[in-house]
Amino acid sequence: MVAVIRSHVQEQPESDELMGPLEYQAPRWRRIMVHQKCDNQLMEIKKFLKSDLDCFSRGQIRRISKQAELYALNVRDILFRLGRATNDRHMPDELRLVVPESLRPDLLY
């Protein structure tokens, strides 16, 4: 009589596994944040929204305050524009991601 022994082979995880949505989103958020930091106009608005007003003159504060009314920062420090609802006045405003000039060609092509 012959005894047959089966060895348990552990499966190696494939390196080509599909990434989930969270793994895709993290690099995208980082890339958007870096490009927003490189844009001087967007950085002025971000500083104003964070109440970091020491580096601005009175004229700059007045100018930036008019622009900053249309923007909001999220928890990740990413700038969004408030999209006003035009059709129905009772609809809530929508937040729209601010795409810096340097990233626009990537979206268009």
Secondary structure, 3 states (H helix, E strand, C coil): CCCCCCCCCCCCCCCCCCCCHHHHHHHHHHHHHHHHHHCHHHHHHHHHHCCCCCCCCHHHHHHHHHHHCCEEECCCCCEEEEECCCCCCCCCCEEEECCCHHHHHHHHC
